[in-house]
């Protein structure tokens, strides 16, 4: 009996492996370059034509591509053809080319991703003045971006109206260099180092946003960073 169950388990595992989708997802930067249509929408209807499923979306926002209130997207049926299965009535971010998409693209439920934030920064005029100047104090869009990006990482910290020093490891960098290096990542390696009142008065900064450091920042390393701006 045990032998029979073992054989069945192996056969089922082999069957599943042979009929599953095999692919990898591109990073956000490459996905944006590859797609000719990127939008946020809610699928409200679907129909199968031969081996393809056609979803009709009510469009909420389009980041890349021609404007439209409704869009039809073609995909496979799921499984080995890597078709993307959309649940009707739920909001998605959809990446497509020639009005087709697959499970291998970065299609995700809006509530499960930060791609909408990244796409807003990349394409929306509201963010045109974000991360481009040398002002210590964050403007409203910079604060909004950082609060959303790190709301789970720094739960008790509000970036609104804060003066932030950005670094790559222990090297101080500009806002523009920081955003260019990090905007495509959902979870960059970061540490927020809050300054003492004395340090705030001396430097004009409230905190240091340390990115991609191999070590936790100690007082000696913090002093080394602050010396770069004096």
N, C-alpha and C positions, 0 to 999 in steps of 0.2 A: 504493500500500500504506500509506504513511504517512498519507494522507488518510483512508483507511478506518479505521485504528486510532484516529485523532483523533476521528472521528465516533462510533465505538463508545465511546470513553472519555467523551465528552460525554453520550451517551445513558445510559450506566451511572451516571454521577454524577447526572444529572437524575432517574433512576429511584430511586436511593438516597435522594436528598434528598426526593423526593415521598413516600417510604414510610418515613421515619424519624420517631421520636417528637419532637415539638416541645413543650417545656415548660421551666419553671424551678423550681428548688427553693427552698422557703421557708427563712428562717433558723430557727435552733433555737427561738427564743422563739415565733415564729408557728406553727411546726410543732406545738409542744406544745399551743398553744391550739386548733389546728384538729383534731388527732387526738382520738378518744375512746378509743383503745386503743393503748398503746405497750408493747411487750414484747421480751424477748430469747428467741429460740427456735431450734430446729433443725428444718427441714422433713424429714419422713421419708416422705411420700407425696404424690402429686399425681394429679389426674384432670381431664380436659377435659370440660366440658359446654357444648356449642355453641361460642360464641366466647369462653368464659371458662375459665381454669385455676383449680382449687381446690387449694390447698396445705394439708396438715395439718402442724402444728408441735407438737413436744414443747417445752413452755414451761419456761424456766429462771428467768425473773424477769419480773414485770409491774410497770411503773412507773405506768401509768394504765389504769384499766379494771377489770372484775371478774376475780377470781382464777379460774384454771382450769389444769388440767394439760396439756390439749391445746386447740388453737385452729385453726379452719379460716379461711383467708384467700382471698378471691376477687380475681383480677386478670385483666388481658387476656393475650393470647398473646405480646405483644412486638411491636416494630415500630411501625407508625403508631398502634396503639391504646394505646401507652405502658404495656403490660403489664410487670410486674416479673417477671423470670426468676430464681427462687431455685434454687440448686444443692443437691440433697438431701444431707443429712449435714453441712452447714456451718452455723455459728452466725451468726445475723443479729440486728440490732436492727430491728424492724418498726414502722412508723407506719401506722395505718389508721383509717378512719372507717366505721362500720356494717359492719365486717369486710371491707372492701375496701381495696385499696391500688394504687398505680401506681409506675412508674419515676420519676415526678416527685416522690415523697416522699423523705424522707431515709433510706430503707432501706439499710442497709450491713452488710457483714460486720463482726462484732465486732472482729476484729483490725485493721481498717482505719480505725477512727474513735475519737474521744474522747467520743462521745455518751453512752456508758454512764456515764462519769465525771460528765458534766454532769447526766444524769438522776438519778444517785445523789444528787448534791448537792441537786437540786430536790425529790426525792420521798422519799428514804430517811431514816428517823429517826436513823441513825448519824451523819448530817451536821448534825443539828439544832443542835449547839453549835459549828459551824464558822463562822468569819468574823463573829462577832457581838459580841465584846468588844474592849476596847482594850489587851489584853495584848500586850506586845512579842513575847514568845516564842510561837511557833506551837504549837498543841496537836496531838495526833497526827493528827486528821482534816485539819487545815489543811496539815500537812506532807505527808500522803499525797496530797492534792489537787494541791499544787504540784509535787511530785516526778513525778506522773503527767503533769500538764499540760505540764511543761517538760523531760521526760526527754531529748528530742532536742535541745532548744535549749541547755540547760545540762547537758551530759552528765556533767561532773565535779563537779557541785555537788549536795549532799544538803541538803534543807531541814529535815530532822529536827532538832527542838529548836533551830532557829535563831530569832533575833530579827530580824524583817524590817520595814523601813519601806516602805510602799507609796506610790506617787505616780501622779498623772496628769500626764504631762509633768514639769514641775519643781515641781508643787504636791503637798505631802504630803496624803494622804487616809486615811480610816479603812479598816480591813479590809472592813467591810460595803459601803462605797462602791466599793472596788476589785472585790469579787466581783460586785456588781450590774452594774458597768460591763463586766465582762470574761467572765463565766461562759459566755455563749453562743458565744464565739469559740474556734475550735480553735487558731488561731495569732495571738493579739494581738501587736502590735508591742511588744517588750519588750527591756530591757537590764538585766543584773544588775551592780550596782556594789558590789564587795566593799570593806569599810572596812578601814582600817589598824588596827593594835592600839591606837594612841592614840585614834583615832576611836571604836573600840568601847568603850573605857573611858569616854570622855566622854559618849557618847550612849546606851549600852546596846544598840545595834543591831549586828548582824553584817554586814548588807548592805542595799542599797536596791534594790527591784524597781521599775524605772522603766517605765511603760507609756505608749504613744502619744506619745512625744517625737519631734519632728521632727529633733532633733540628737543626736549621740552626747554623752554626759555627760562634760564635762571637769572638772578640779579646781575651777574657779570655779563651775560649775553645781552641783557636788556640795556645795560649801560653802554655797551659797544654799539648797539643800534642807535641809541639816542645821541651818541657823539657824532654820528654822521650828519645830523641836521643842525648842528651848532655852527 
